[in-house]
Amino acid sequence: MTSSLRPKARAIRRLLHDGSGQFALMTAIMTPVAITLAAFAVDAGSLYVEKRQAQALADLAAITAAANIDRAQLAARTTLQDNGAGDAPGDSLVATTGHYDPVAPVGNRFVAGGMPVNAVKVEYRTTGARYFAGAIIPPPPIGVSAVAATSADAAFSIGSRLAALDGGVVNALLGGLTGSSISLSVMDYNALLNADVSLLAFLGALAVELDLTAASYNEVLGADATIGQIARALSKTPGLPGDVRSAAAHLAAQASGNLARTLRLSRLIEVGGGSGNLLSTAIEQVGAQVNVLELLTTSAIVAGHGRQVALNLGASVPGLLATTVELAIGEPPQHAPWFRIGSGGEVVRTAQTRLALTAEIGGLGGLLGTRIRIPLYLELAFAEARLASVTCPSGRADSVRVAVDARPGIANLYLAEVDRTKLAGFANPMARSPARLIQMPLVNVTAQAHAEIAETGYRTLNFTAADIRARTPRQVSTQEITSSLTKSLFSSLSLDVNVIGLGLGLPSNLTGLLGQTVGAAAPSLDAALAQVLSTLGLSLGQADVRVHGASCGRAVLVQ
């Protein structure tokens, strides 16, 4: 290398190895890049916040729409507008009603247009804002959705046929079922019959009575109690009139003997899942009210299952010279109480009943004596009701609709002799033999007859909010009953009349007159059966269903 080039080479090497000034150069080069990245970061953060805000608006709109499900679209849009959203160019809002099933697979829980309608899906789309990168990248769309549903519950029961009372019959029945000596006046029973009690208030008083003040309501329902304890709790329940509390206190004092049986409260009342405050809130929302006397008599029936009760009605039934009744009540079917709170699919049932009634009526004068004996045997299978649906078409309480599928129990009535000591043996069929209407030294009259009322299918009973407020019962029956069951029974009457020792029967005209005399007693026998069964809350071939309260619940987010 020539000497003239060496200084130039050294200068180039120094330039290449000299780092001074490179930071400024790099800063000049990277600053635009950094500013651009910062702009993207700010825009990204802003879009995240906007999406969060949009989701919050969609959630709020879905809740409002579910609470006003009959005008879901309007309610959702109004919610967005009240929060200053939904009117920008490109914004869209769609509220779709349908059915939400919480037990279905996650992806299939909401079905648009499904029935019954209990949920709303809100889909909200808007356009995000880019504050720095808008010139480079167009503003992105933001799409969010939310599903809100309402839960509807109803309290319902089966039976509830109490309308008029005979103090003696009720005293004997309750006394026999509880193993106590009951002696209340008709005035006391009418006070109990004409009063309703808040289920929540009653359970609270019962918890105190059972010394379960720290327990949940589920634990209270899982406890055992006697009729005396239940009556004493009613006597201390706030909100009941003084005469009702006094009558309940009288019953508590008389039904608290050593022979008093206990019952598990859950066999009588079922209020669904949950515990503690959650359960009390559900009961309070439904606002269930139960009749005081129905609560007491049904408690006695549940506690007294398997116990035979003998009633002597004497000549208290017009048209009958004497009447005796013996009955047995079977254990209610498992998982089917008398009163229940639920949202759909729950079942309530009455207990099976066997009843043997013997009545005496006037005879045909001196020929056949002064009295004819009529032994009847009744088997009444349990009636049942199933909560089909609870819907709130508008999402508000005044629109609640409750549908209950019900069918009455099968009733079999026989003119026959039975072994009354075996009435409580529900596991075995009852043996029957021809009824001995008249048994005299020379005349023996036997007869037999059978009538049945049966229903295999369910009928749907519908209750409106007005029906529920008025405590209006709905009735399901096997047919249009235009004649009594006992009249139907005697239409199939088969008489066997013999004059003993002579092998002769009575003249046909007297036999026919005997049949007419027995058949004429049908209305009186109906009255006797109705008197006992109505006290039990039962009827022949019919079932009464009552909805005690219903709630549309609160709209809550579910997806």
Order of alpha helices (4+ residues) and beta strands (2+ residues): alpha-alpha-alpha-beta-beta-beta-beta-beta-alpha-alpha-beta-alpha-alpha-beta-alpha-alpha-beta-beta-alpha-beta-alpha-beta-beta-beta-beta-beta-beta-beta-beta-beta-beta-beta-beta-alpha-beta-alpha-beta-alpha-alpha-beta-beta
